[in-house]
């Protein structure tokens, strides 16, 4: 447990061990903390995930 939310971080090998029936579930609170917007990198791209005023999630590139 080495992040500010005291949740275990998984490395790539551990992540690949999950099966189709065991999808990882991460709460938005764990992702966002006190922020309303985060950046997610995927390959060479950066995506913005934000919480709207209505409480919905919007993902944009």
Buried (B, 14 or more C-beta within 10 A) or exposed (E): EEEEEEEEEEEEEEEEEEEEEEEEEEEEEEBBEEEEEBEEEEEEEEEEBBBEEEEEEEEEE
